[in-house]
Amino acid sequence: MNEVVAVDIGGTHARFALASIDSGRVAGLGEAITLKTGEFASFAAAWEAFGKQLGQPLPRAAAIAIAAPVSGDEIRLTNSPWLIRQASFGEHLGVDAHVLVNDFEAVGHAVCQAAAGHFFHICGPDRAFGDGTISIIGPGTGLGVAHIRRAAGDCYVQSTEGGHIDFAALDAFEDDLLRRLRARHGRVSVERIVSGPGLISIFEALAAVENLELIEASDKTVWDRALSNEDDFGNAALDRFCMTLGSVAGDIALAQGGFAGVVIAGGIGLRLKDVLPRSGFAERFRAKGRFEGLMASIPVKLITHPQPGLFGAAAAFAKEHS
């Protein structure tokens, strides 16, 4: 059994934990330590701080998930001054082996290796995923999309940019929402709506229908209002969000051939755990005309692992270095 440092890097936080690897799988994941990226000049400085907090020498192996496109040696974070160069890992981090993956590719690896107890049933048949293609969609700050192919006991992960496909309006309200967003952005992708900031756009469009004036608020304030059982307006906006998420998840499954299953992931997905099963998600997911029967046969689950980025990074390392 080997140990690696698992890291999940976002624009605001970097999470670190020790993970144990055995026979190509993650055998265990230690307690996560969260550091603010803005408090460190570089990734190497945060790595060193993690080692000091841990109080022991770090393993000479790293499994890193990062919220940025992973292409080439040099990677810049969008919302952080960190510049990460893979070629310098040995010199600056003291590691002999590493894997670096996009954060949503890490989620794909987490889906491949997570135990059945880390999945919560949303709709469709309540059964375990079988072989075939499984689509993954995760609303958060943006909209992550990936798919995995399971066959003969193995699992292959493919990250995508599916969150940037065009948004398709399905009723009069969504026609108006699309018109409003097109005036603001030109082209409107599904990420403009099925994401944390997207809920604000839904609030604004509903307020316009009811001639209400909204006070400008942060994403957190709007989400807190939507998740409150005491706010009818917020509940209406949240159900609209869930309906659109269902439509997009169904479209992704059709496009990718994700008929073995669909997984909802992301920070917002987890917050919607108790909301999705009683929302309009399932109806919209199935509403694909002649393919409604096929869509109804797809199990849709939410991944509930508390640290899918860290677990998935470690799983990616285990697969590559097994």
Secondary structure, 3 states (H helix, E strand, C coil): CEEEEEEEECCCEEEEEEEEEECCEEEEECCCEEEEHHHCCCHHHHHHHHHHHHCCCCCCEEEEEECCCCCCCEEECCCCCCEEEHHHHHHHHCCCEEEEEEHHHHHHHHHHHCCHHHEEEEECCCCCCCCEEEEEEEECCCEEEEEEEEECCEEEEEEECHHHCECCCCCHHHHHHHHHHHHHHCCCEHHHCCCCCHHHHHHHHHHHHCCCCCCCCCHHHHHHHHCCCCCHHHHHHHHHHHHHHHHHHHHHHHHHCCCCEEEECHHHHHHCCCCHHHCCHHHHHHCCHHHHHHHHCCCEEEECCCCHHHHHHHHHHHHHCC
